Amino acid sequence: MSDNPDQNLVREYLKGDKDSLEILIKKYLSPIFNFVLRLVENKQDAEDITQEVFVKVWKNIKKFNQRKNFKTWLFTIAKNTTFDFLRKKRVTYFSDLENKEGKNWVVDSLADPSPLPPEILERKELARDLERALKKLPPKMRAVLLLYYNEHLTLREIAEILDEPLNTVKSRHRRALIILKKLLLK
């Protein structure tokens, strides 16, 4: 028997234990939803995509190669489903709304009306700046950063999810950090 609890749950589900799949879904529902939400930036779309991801998991779990990592397989499905959605929807990025001087009327019109203590306000502004900068990155770069820093996946696992060479993912990670740094220092 494997030491990997996810693989054990998949095996048990395939033997007929329906509760095993429910345990896997409960375990990964929130991380998948958060990953998708950060890519599509819309709660309703993220809910729909997340539901579609788990339907695909349910339909395809018999095809899952049990020698592979379940989490990696699941995030690959989430990435593919989300990128398919983004291709169909053609998302408008905040950077597309900037004028020639780099001013963004949408960002400039957003304001937080509630008074905050200075340190909370500073932290919130930093998080907002980071979120704005992340939104300016292409989806594949954003996906690498979200999977690495939010989901704590290794670059090798991310390469498997994105179905790209490890060096491409490493390069994309490095370039994304460089771009983020430039955007945040503006």
Contact map, one row per residue, 1 for C-alpha under 8 A:
111000010000000000000000000000000000000000000000000000000000000000000000000000000000000000000000000000000000000000000000000000000000000000000000000000000000000000000000000000000000000000
111110110000000000000000000000000000000000000000000000000000000000000000000000000000000000000000000000000000000000000000000000000000000000000000000000000000000000000000000000000000000000
111110010000000000000000000000000000000000000000000000000000000000000000000000000000000000000000000000000000000000000000000000000000000000000000000000000000000000000000000000000000000000
011111110000000000000000000000000000000000000000000000000000000000000000000000000000000000000000000000000000000000000000000000000000000000000000000000000000000000000000000000000000000000
011111111000000000000000000000000000000000000000000000000000000000000000000000000000000000000000000000000000000000000000000000000000000000000000000000000000000000000000000000000000000000
000111111100000000000001000000000000000000000000000000000000000000000110000000000000000000000000000000000000000000000000000000000000000000000000000000000000000000000000000000000000000000
010111111110000000000000000000000000000000000000000000000000000001001100000000000000000000000000000000000000000000000000000000000000000000000000000000000000000000000000000000000000000000
111111111111000000000000000000000000000000000000000000000000000000000000000000000000000000000000000000000000000000000000000000000000000000000000000000000000000000000000000000000000000000
000011111111100000011011000000000000000000000000000000000000000000000000000000000000000000000000000000000000000000000000000000000000000000000000000000000000000000000000000000000000000000
000001111111110000011000000000000000000000000000000000000000100000000000000000000000000000000000000000000000000000000000000000000000000000000000000000000000000000000000000000000000000000
000000111111111000000000000000000000000000000000000000000000000000000000000000000000000000000000000000000000000000000000000000000000000000000000000000000000000000000000000000000000000000
000000011111111110010000000000000000000000000000000000000000000000000000000000000000000000000000000000000000000000000000000000000000000000000000000000000000000000000000000000000000000000
000000001111111111111000000000000000000000000000000000000000000000000000000000000000000000000000000000000000000000000000000000000000000000000000000000000000000000000000000000000000000000
000000000111111110000000000000000000000000000000000000000000010000000000000000000000000000000000000000000000000000000000000000000000000000000000000000000000000000000000000000000000000000
000000000011111110000000000000000000000000000000000000000000000000000000000000000000000000000000000000000000000000000000000000000000000000000000000000000000000000000000000000000000000000
000000000001111111000000000000000000000000000000000000000000000000000000000000000000000000000000000000000000000000000000000000000000000000000000000000000000000000000000000000000000000000
000000000001111111111000000000000000000000000000000000000000000000000000000000000000000000000000000000000000000000000000000000000000000000000000000000000000000000000000000000000000000000
000000000000100111111100000000000000000000000000000000000000000000000000000000000000000000000000000000000000000000000000000000000000000000000000000000000000000000000000000000000000000000
000000000000100011111110000000000000000000000000000000000000000000000000000000000000000000000000000000000000000000000000000000000000000000000000000000000000000000000000000000000000000000
000000001101100011111111000000000000000000000000000000000000000000000000000000000000000000000000000000000000000000000000000000000000000000000000000000000000000000000000000000000000000000
000000001100100011111111100000000000000000000000000000000000000000000000000000000000000000000000000000000000000000000000000000000000000000000000000000000000000000000000000000000000000000
000000000000000001111111110000000000000000000000000000000000000000000000000000000000000000000000000000000000000000000000000000000000000000000000000000000000000000000000000000000000000000
000000001000000000111111111000000000000000000000000000000000000000000000000000000000000000000000000000000000000000000000000000000000000000000000000000000000000000000000000000000000000000
000001001000000000011111111100000000000000000000000000000000000000000000000000000000000000000000000000000000000000000000000000000000000000000000000000000000000000000000000000000000000000
000000000000000000001111111110000000000000000000000001000000000000000000000000000000000000000000000000000000000000000000000000000000000000000000000000000000000000000000000000000000000000
000000000000000000000111111111000000000000000000000000000000000000000000000000000000000000000000000000000000000000000000000000000000000000000000000000000000000000000000000000000000000000
000000000000000000000011111111000000000000000000000000000000000000000000000000000000000000000000000000000000000000000000000000000000000000000000000000000000000000000000000000000000000000
000000000000000000000001111111110000000000000000000000000000000000000000000000000000000000000000000000000000000000000000000000000000000000000000000000000000000000000000000000000000000000
000000000000000000000000111111111000000000000000010000000000000000000000000000000000000000000000000000000000000000000000000000000000000000000000000000000000000000000000000000000000000000
000000000000000000000000011111111100000000000000000000000000000000000000000000000000000000000000000000000000000000000000000000000000000000000000000000000000000000000000000000000000000000
000000000000000000000000000111111110000000000000000000000000000000000000000000000000000000000000000000000000000000000000000000000000000000000000000000100000000000000000000000000000000000
000000000000000000000000000111111111000000000000010000000000000000000000001001000000000000000000000000000000000000000000000000000000000000000000000000000000000000000000000000000000000000
000000000000000000000000000011111111100000000110010000000000000000000000000000000000000000000000000000000000000000000000000000000000000000000000000000000000000000000000000000000000000000
000000000000000000000000000001111111110000000000000000000000000000000000000000000000000000000000000000000000000000000000000000000000000000000000000000000000000000000000000000000000000000
000000000000000000000000000000111111111000000000000000000000000000000000000000000000000000000000000000000000000000000000000000000000000000000000011001000000000000000000000000000000000000
000000000000000000000000000000011111111100000100110000000000000000000000000001100100000000000000000000000000000000000000000000000000000000000000000000000000000000000000000000000000000000
000000000000000000000000000000001111111111101100000000000000000000000000000000000000000000000000000000000000000000000000000000000000000000000000000000000000000000000000000000000000000000
000000000000000000000000000000000111111110000000000000000000000000000000000000000000000000000000000000000000000000000000000000000000000000000000010000000000000000000000000000000000000000
000000000000000000000000000000000011111110000000000000000000000000000000000000000100000000000000000000000000000000000000000000000000000000100110000000000000000000000000000000000000000000
000000000000000000000000000000000001111111001100000000000000000000000000000000000100010000100000000000000000000000000000000000000000000000000000000000000000000000000000000000000000000000
000000000000000000000000000000000000111111100100000000000000000000000000000000000000000000000000000000000000000000000000000000000000000000000000000000000000000000000000000000000000000000
000000000000000000000000000000000000100111111100000000000000000000000000000000000000000000000000000000000000000000000000000000000000000000000000000000000000000000000000000000000000000000
000000000000000000000000000000000000100011111110000000000000000000000000000000000000000000000000000000000000000000000000000000000000000000000000000000000000000000000000000000000000000000
000000000000000000000000000000000000000001111111000000000000000000000000000000000000000000000000000000000000000000000000000000000000000000000000000000000000000000000000000000000000000000
000000000000000000000000000000000000100101111111100000000000000000000000000000000000000000000000000000000000000000000000000000000000000000000000000000000000000000000000000000000000000000
000000000000000000000000000000001001100111111111110000000000000000000000000000000000000000000000000000000000000000000000000000000000000000000000000000000000000000000000000000000000000000
000000000000000000000000000000001000000000111111111000000000000000000000000000000000000000000000000000000000000000000000000000000000000000000000000000000000000000000000000000000000000000
000000000000000000000000000000000000000000011111111100000000000000000000000000000000000000000000000000000000000000000000000000000000000000000000000000000000000000000000000000000000000000
000000000000000000000000000000000001000000001111111110000000000000000000000001001100100000000000000000000000000000000000000000000000000000000000000000000000000000000000000000000000000000
000000000000000000000000000010011001000000000111111111000000000000000000000001000000000000000000000000000000000000000000000000000000000000000000000000000000000000000000000000000000000000
000000000000000000000000000000000000000000000011111111100000000000000000000000000000000000000000000000000000000000000000000000000000000000000000000000000000000000000000000000000000000000
000000000000000000000000000000000000000000000001111111110000000000000000000000001000000000000000000000000000000000000000000000000000000000000000000000000000000000000000000000000000000000
000000000000000000000000000000000000000000000000111111111000000000000000000011001000000000000000000000000000000000000000000000000000000000000000000000000000000000000000000000000000000000
000000000000000000000000100000000000000000000000011111111100000000000000000000000000000000000000000000000000000000000000000000000000000000000000000000000000000000000000000000000000000000
000000000000000000000000000000000000000000000000001111111110000000000000000000000000000000000000000000000000000000000000000000000000000000000000000000000000000000000000000000000000000000
000000000000000000000000000000000000000000000000000111111111000000000000000010000000000000000000000000000000000000000000000000000000000000000000000000000000000000000000000000000000000000
000000000000000000000000000000000000000000000000000011111111100000000000010010000000000000000000000000000000000000000000000000000000000000000000000000000000000000000000000000000000000000
000000000000000000000000000000000000000000000000000001111111100000000000000000000000000000000000000000000000000000000000000000000000000000000000000000000000000000000000000000000000000000
000000000000000000000000000000000000000000000000000000111111110000000000000000000000000000000000000000000000000000000000000000000000000000000000000000000000000000000000000000000000000000
000000000000000000000000000000000000000000000000000000011111111100000000000000000000000000000000000000000000000000000000000000000000000000000000000000000000000000000000000000000000000000
000000000100000000000000000000000000000000000000000000001111111100000000000000000000000000000000000000000000000000000000000000000000000000000000000000000000000000000000000000000000000000
000000000000010000000000000000000000000000000000000000000011111100000000000000000000000000000000000000000000000000000000000000000000000000000000000000000000000000000000000000000000000000
000000000000000000000000000000000000000000000000000000000001111110000000000000000000000000000000000000000000000000000000000000000000000000000000000000000000000000000000000000000000000000
000000000000000000000000000000000000000000000000000000000001111111000000100000000000000000000000000000000000000000000000000000000000000000000000000000000000000000000000000000000000000000
000000000000000000000000000000000000000000000000000000000000001111110000000000000000000000000000000000000000000000000000000000000000000000000000000000000000000000000000000000000000000000
000000100000000000000000000000000000000000000000000000000000000111111100000000000000000000000000000000000000000000000000000000000000000000000000000000000000000000000000000000000000000000
000000000000000000000000000000000000000000000000000000000000000011111000000000000000000000000000000000000000000000000000000000000000000000000000000000000000000000000000000000000000000000
000000000000000000000000000000000000000000000000000000000000000011111101100000000000000000000000000000000000000000000000000000000000000000000000000000000000000000000000000000000000000000
000000100000000000000000000000000000000000000000000000000000000001111111100000000000000000000000000000000000000000000000000000000000000000000000000000000000000000000000000000000000000000
000001100000000000000000000000000000000000000000000000000000000001011111110000000000000000000000000000000000000000000000000000000000000000000000000000000000000000000000000000000000000000
000001000000000000000000000000000000000000000000000000000000000000001111111000000000000000000000000000000000000000000000000000000000000000000000000000000000000000000000000000000000000000
000000000000000000000000000000000000000000000000000000000000000000011111111100000000000000000000000000000000000000000000000000000000000000000000000000000000110110000000000000000000000000
000000000000000000000000000000000000000000000000000000000000000100011111111110000000000000000000000000000000000000000000000000000000000000000000000000000000000010000000000000000000000000
000000000000000000000000000000000000000000000000000000001000000000000111111111000000000000000000000000000000000000000000000000000000000000000000000000000000000000000000000000000000000000
000000000000000000000000000000010000000000000000000000000000000000000011111111100000000000000000000000000000000000000000000000000000000000000000000000000000000010000000000000000000000000
000000000000000000000000000000000000000000000000000000000000000000000001111111110000000000000000000000000000000000000000000000000000000000000000000000000000000111000000000000000000000000
000000000000000000000000000000000000000000000000000010011000000000000000111111111000000000000000000000000000000000000000000000000000000000000000000000000000000010000000000000000000000000
000000000000000000000000000000010001000000000000110010000000000000000000011111111100000000000000000000000000000000000000000000000000000000000000000000000000000000000000000000000000000000
000000000000000000000000000000000001000000000000000000000000000000000000001111111110000000000000000000000000000000000000000000000000000000000010000000000000000011000000000000000000000000
000000000000000000000000000000000000000000000000000000000000000000000000000111111111000000000000000000000000000000000000000000000000000000000000000000000000000000000000000000000000000000
000000000000000000000000000000000000000000000000100110000000000000000000000011111111100000000000000000000000000000000000000000000000000000000000000000000000000000000000000000000000000000
000000000000000000000000000000000001001100000000100000000000000000000000000001111111110000000000000000000000000000000000000000000000000000000000000000000000000000000000000000000000000000
000000000000000000000000000000000000000000000000000000000000000000000000000000111111111000000000000000000000000000000000000000000000000000100000000000000000000000000000000000000000000000
000000000000000000000000000000000000000000000000000000000000000000000000000000011111111100000000000000000000000000000000000000000000000000000000000000000000000000000000000000000000000000
000000000000000000000000000000000000000000000000100000000000000000000000000000001111111110000000000000000000000000000000000000000000000000000000000000000000000000000000000000000000000000
000000000000000000000000000000000000000100000000000000000000000000000000000000000111111111100000000000000000000000000000000000000000000000000000000000000000000000000000000000000000000000
000000000000000000000000000000000000000000000000000000000000000000000000000000000011111111100000000000000000000000000000000000000000000000000000000000000000000000000000000000000000000000
000000000000000000000000000000000000000000000000000000000000000000000000000000000001111111000000000000000000000000000000000000000000000000000000000000000000000000000000000000000000000000
000000000000000000000000000000000000000000000000000000000000000000000000000000000000111111100000000000000000000000000000000000000000000000000000000000000000000000000000000000000000000000
000000000000000000000000000000000000000000000000000000000000000000000000000000000000011111110000000000000000000000000000000000000000000000000000000000000000000000000000000000000000000000
000000000000000000000000000000000000000100000000000000000000000000000000000000000000011011111000000000000000000000000000000000000000000000000000000000000000000000000000000000000000000000
000000000000000000000000000000000000000000000000000000000000000000000000000000000000000001111101000000000000000000000000000000000000000000000000000000000000000000000000000000000000000000
000000000000000000000000000000000000000000000000000000000000000000000000000000000000000000111111100000000000000000000000000000000000001100000000000000000000000000000000000000000000000000
000000000000000000000000000000000000000000000000000000000000000000000000000000000000000000011111110000010110000000000000000000000001001100000000000000000000000000000000000000000000000000
000000000000000000000000000000000000000000000000000000000000000000000000000000000000000000001111110000010000000000000000000000000000001100000000000000000000000000000000000000000000000000
000000000000000000000000000000000000000000000000000000000000000000000000000000000000000000011111110000000000000000000000000000000000000000000000000000000000000000000000000000000000000000
000000000000000000000000000000000000000000000000000000000000000000000000000000000000000000001111111000011100000000000000000000000000000000000000000000000000000000000000000000000000000000
000000000000000000000000000000000000000000000000000000000000000000000000000000000000000000000111111111111000000000000000000000000000000000000000000000000000000000000000000000000000000000
000000000000000000000000000000000000000000000000000000000000000000000000000000000000000000000000111111110000000000000000000000000000000000000000000000000000000000000000000000000000000000
000000000000000000000000000000000000000000000000000000000000000000000000000000000000000000000000011111100000000000000000000000000000000000000000000000000000000000000000000000000000000000
000000000000000000000000000000000000000000000000000000000000000000000000000000000000000000000000011111100000000000000000000000000000000000000000000000000000000000000000000000000000000000
000000000000000000000000000000000000000000000000000000000000000000000000000000000000000000000000011111110000000000000000000000000000000000000000000000000000000000000000000000000000000000
000000000000000000000000000000000000000000000000000000000000000000000000000000000000000000000000011111111001000000000000000000000000000000000000000000000000000000000000000000000000000000
000000000000000000000000000000000000000000000000000000000000000000000000000000000000000000000110111001111111000000000000000000000000000000000000000000000000000000000000000000000000000000
000000000000000000000000000000000000000000000000000000000000000000000000000000000000000000000000110000111111100000000000000000000000000000000000000000000000000000000000000000000000000000
000000000000000000000000000000000000000000000000000000000000000000000000000000000000000000000100100000011111110000000000000000000000000000000000000000000000000000000000000000000000000000
000000000000000000000000000000000000000000000000000000000000000000000000000000000000000000000100000000011111110000000000000000000000000000000000000000000000000000000000000000000000000000
000000000000000000000000000000000000000000000000000000000000000000000000000000000000000000000000000000111111111000000000000000000000000000000000000000000000000000000000000000000000000000
000000000000000000000000000000000000000000000000000000000000000000000000000000000000000000000000000000001111111000000000000000000000000000000000000000000000000000000000000000000000000000
000000000000000000000000000000000000000000000000000000000000000000000000000000000000000000000000000000000111111100000000000000000000000000000000000000000000000000000000000000000000000000
000000000000000000000000000000000000000000000000000000000000000000000000000000000000000000000000000000000001111110000000000000000000000000000000000000000000000000000000000000000000000000
000000000000000000000000000000000000000000000000000000000000000000000000000000000000000000000000000000000000011111100000000000000000000000000000000000000000000000000000000000000000000000
000000000000000000000000000000000000000000000000000000000000000000000000000000000000000000000000000000000000001111100000000000000000000000000000000000000000000000000000000000000000000000
000000000000000000000000000000000000000000000000000000000000000000000000000000000000000000000000000000000000000111110000000000000000000000000000000000000000000000000000000000000000000000
000000000000000000000000000000000000000000000000000000000000000000000000000000000000000000000000000000000000000111111000000000000000000000000000000000000000000000000000000000000000000000
000000000000000000000000000000000000000000000000000000000000000000000000000000000000000000000000000000000000000001111101100000000000000000000000000000000000000000000000000000000000000000
000000000000000000000000000000000000000000000000000000000000000000000000000000000000000000000000000000000000000000111111100000000000000000000000000000000000000000000000000000000000000000
000000000000000000000000000000000000000000000000000000000000000000000000000000000000000000000000000000000000000000011111110000000000000000000000000000000000000000000000000000000000000000
000000000000000000000000000000000000000000000000000000000000000000000000000000000000000000000000000000000000000000001111111000000000000000000000000000000000000000000000000000000000000000
000000000000000000000000000000000000000000000000000000000000000000000000000000000000000000000000000000000000000000011111111100000000000000000000000000000000000000000000000000000000000000
000000000000000000000000000000000000000000000000000000000000000000000000000000000000000000000000000000000000000000011111111110000000000000000000000000000000000000000000000000000000000000
000000000000000000000000000000000000000000000000000000000000000000000000000000000000000000000000000000000000000000000111111111000000000000000000000000000000000000000000000000000000000000
000000000000000000000000000000000000000000000000000000000000000000000000000000000000000000000000000000000000000000000011111111100000000000000000000000000000000000000000000000000000000000
000000000000000000000000000000000000000000000000000000000000000000000000000000000000000000000000000000000000000000000001111111110000000000000000000000000000000000000000000000000000000000
000000000000000000000000000000000000000000000000000000000000000000000000000000000000000000000000000000000000000000000000111111111000000000000000000000000000000000000000000000000000000000
000000000000000000000000000000000000000000000000000000000000000000000000000000000000000000000000000000000000000000000000011111111100000000000000000000000000000000000000000000000000000000
000000000000000000000000000000000000000000000000000000000000000000000000000000000000000000000000000000000000000000000000001111111110000000000000000000000000000000000000000000000000000000
000000000000000000000000000000000000000000000000000000000000000000000000000000000000000000000000000000000000000000000000000111111111000000000000000000000000000000000000000000000000000000
000000000000000000000000000000000000000000000000000000000000000000000000000000000000000000000000000000000000000000000000000011111111100000000000000000000000000000000000000000000000000100
000000000000000000000000000000000000000000000000000000000000000000000000000000000000000000000000000000000000000000000000000001111111110000000000000000000000000000000000000000000001000100
000000000000000000000000000000000000000000000000000000000000000000000000000000000000000000000000000000000000000000000000000000111111111000000000000000000000000000000000000000000000000000
000000000000000000000000000000000000000000000000000000000000000000000000000000000000000000000100000000000000000000000000000000011111111100000000000000000000000000000000000000000000000000
000000000000000000000000000000000000000000000000000000000000000000000000000000000000000000000000000000000000000000000000000000001111111110000000000000000000000000000000000000000001001100
000000000000000000000000000000000000000000000000000000000000000000000000000000000000000000000000000000000000000000000000000000000111111110000100000000000000000000000000000000000001000000
000000000000000000000000000000000000000000000000000000000000000000000000000000000000000000001110000000000000000000000000000000000011111111000100000000000000000000000000000000000000000000
000000000000000000000000000000000000000000000000000000000000000000000000000000000000000000001110000000000000000000000000000000000001111111000000000000000000000000000000000000000000000000
000000000000000000000000000000000000000000000000000000000000000000000000000000000000000000000000000000000000000000000000000000000000111111101100000000000000000000000000000000010010000000
000000000000000000000000000000000000000000000000000000000000000000000000000000000000000000000000000000000000000000000000000000000000001111111100000000000000000000000000000000000000000000
000000000000000000000000000000000000001000000000000000000000000000000000000000000010000000000000000000000000000000000000000000000000000011111110000000000000000000000000000000000000000000
000000000000000000000000000000000000000000000000000000000000000000000000000000000000000000000000000000000000000000000000000000000000000001111111000000000000000000000000000000000000000000
000000000000000000000000000000000000000000000000000000000000000000000000000000000000000000000000000000000000000000000000000000000000000011111111100000000000000000000000000110010000000000
000000000000000000000000000000000000001000000000000000000000000000000000000000000000000000000000000000000000000000000000000000000000011011111111110000000000000000000000000000010000000000
000000000000000000000000000000000000001000000000000000000000000000000000000000100000000000000000000000000000000000000000000000000000000000111111111000000000000000000000000000000000000000
000000000000000000000000000000000000000000000000000000000000000000000000000000000000000000000000000000000000000000000000000000000000000000011111111100000000010000000000100110000000000000
000000000000000000000000000000000000000000000000000000000000000000000000000000000000000000000000000000000000000000000000000000000000000000001111111111000000000000000000000010010000000000
000000000000000000000000000000000010010000000000000000000000000000000000000000000000000000000000000000000000000000000000000000000000000000000111111111100000000000000000000000000000000000
000000000000000000000000000000000010000000000000000000000000000000000000000000000000000000000000000000000000000000000000000000000000000000000011111111111000010000000000000000000000000000
000000000000000000000000000000000000000000000000000000000000000000000000000000000000000000000000000000000000000000000000000000000000000000000001111111111110010000000000000000000000000000
000000000000000000000000000000000000000000000000000000000000000000000000000000000000000000000000000000000000000000000000000000000000000000000000111111111000000000000000000000000000000000
000000000000000000000000000000000010000000000000000000000000000000000000000000000000000000000000000000000000000000000000000000000000000000000000111111110000000000000000000000000000000000
000000000000000000000000000000100000000000000000000000000000000000000000000000000000000000000000000000000000000000000000000000000000000000000000011111111000000000000000000000000000000000
000000000000000000000000000000000000000000000000000000000000000000000000000000000000000000000000000000000000000000000000000000000000000000000000001111111100000000000000000000000000000000
000000000000000000000000000000000000000000000000000000000000000000000000000000000000000000000000000000000000000000000000000000000000000000000000001110111110110000000000000000000000000000
000000000000000000000000000000000000000000000000000000000000000000000000000000000000000000000000000000000000000000000000000000000000000000000000000100011111110000000000000000000000000000
000000000000000000000000000000000000000000000000000000000000000000000000000000000000000000000000000000000000000000000000000000000000000000000000000100001111111000000100110000000000000000
000000000000000000000000000000000000000000000000000000000000000000000000000000000000000000000000000000000000000000000000000000000000000000000000000000000111111100000100000000000000000000
000000000000000000000000000000000000000000000000000000000000000000000001000000000000000000000000000000000000000000000000000000000000000000000000000000001111111110000000000000000000000000
000000000000000000000000000000000000000000000000000000000000000000000001000000000000000000000000000000000000000000000000000000000000000000000001001100001111111111000000100000000000000000
000000000000000000000000000000000000000000000000000000000000000000000000000000000000000000000000000000000000000000000000000000000000000000000000000000000011111111111101100000000000000000
000000000000000000000000000000000000000000000000000000000000000000000001000100000000000000000000000000000000000000000000000000000000000000000000000000000001111111111000000000000000000000
000000000000000000000000000000000000000000000000000000000000000000000001101110100000000000000000000000000000000000000000000000000000000000000000000000000000111111110000000000000000000000
000000000000000000000000000000000000000000000000000000000000000000000000000100100000000000000000000000000000000000000000000000000000000000000000000000000000011111110000000000000000000000
000000000000000000000000000000000000000000000000000000000000000000000000000000000000000000000000000000000000000000000000000000000000000000000000000000000000001111111000000000000000000000
000000000000000000000000000000000000000000000000000000000000000000000000000000000000000000000000000000000000000000000000000000000000000000000000000000000000001111111101100000000000000000
000000000000000000000000000000000000000000000000000000000000000000000000000000000000000000000000000000000000000000000000000000000000000000000000000000000000001100111111100000000000000000
000000000000000000000000000000000000000000000000000000000000000000000000000000000000000000000000000000000000000000000000000000000000000000000000000000000011001000011111110000000000000000
000000000000000000000000000000000000000000000000000000000000000000000000000000000000000000000000000000000000000000000000000000000000000000000000000000000000000000001111111000000000000000
000000000000000000000000000000000000000000000000000000000000000000000000000000000000000000000000000000000000000000000000000000000000000000000000000000000000001000011111111100000000000000
000000000000000000000000000000000000000000000000000000000000000000000000000000000000000000000000000000000000000000000000000000000000000000000001000000000010011000011111111110000000000000
000000000000000000000000000000000000000000000000000000000000000000000000000000000000000000000000000000000000000000000000000000000000000000000000000000000010000000000111111111000000000000
000000000000000000000000000000000000000000000000000000000000000000000000000000000000000000000000000000000000000000000000000000000000000000000000000000000000000000000011111111100000000000
000000000000000000000000000000000000000000000000000000000000000000000000000000000000000000000000000000000000000000000000000000000000000000001001000000000000000000000001111111110000000000
000000000000000000000000000000000000000000000000000000000000000000000000000000000000000000000000000000000000000000000000000000000000000000001001100000000000000000000000111111111000000000
000000000000000000000000000000000000000000000000000000000000000000000000000000000000000000000000000000000000000000000000000000000000000000000000000000000000000000000000011111111100000000
000000000000000000000000000000000000000000000000000000000000000000000000000000000000000000000000000000000000000000000000000000000000000000000000000000000000000000000000001111111110000000
000000000000000000000000000000000000000000000000000000000000000000000000000000000000000000000000000000000000000000000000000000000000000010001100100000000000000000000000000111111111000000
000000000000000000000000000000000000000000000000000000000000000000000000000000000000000000000000000000000000000000000000000000000000000000000000000000000000000000000000000011111111100000
000000000000000000000000000000000000000000000000000000000000000000000000000000000000000000000000000000000000000000000000000000000000000000000000000000000000000000000000000001111111110000
000000000000000000000000000000000000000000000000000000000000000000000000000000000000000000000000000000000000000000000000000000000000000010000000000000000000000000000000000000111111111000
000000000000000000000000000000000000000000000000000000000000000000000000000000000000000000000000000000000000000000000000000000000100110000000000000000000000000000000000000000011111111100
000000000000000000000000000000000000000000000000000000000000000000000000000000000000000000000000000000000000000000000000000000000000000000000000000000000000000000000000000000001111111110
000000000000000000000000000000000000000000000000000000000000000000000000000000000000000000000000000000000000000000000000000000000000000000000000000000000000000000000000000000000111111111
000000000000000000000000000000000000000000000000000000000000000000000000000000000000000000000000000000000000000000000000000000000000100000000000000000000000000000000000000000000011111111
000000000000000000000000000000000000000000000000000000000000000000000000000000000000000000000000000000000000000000000000000000001100100000000000000000000000000000000000000000000001111111
000000000000000000000000000000000000000000000000000000000000000000000000000000000000000000000000000000000000000000000000000000000000000000000000000000000000000000000000000000000000111111
000000000000000000000000000000000000000000000000000000000000000000000000000000000000000000000000000000000000000000000000000000000000000000000000000000000000000000000000000000000000011111
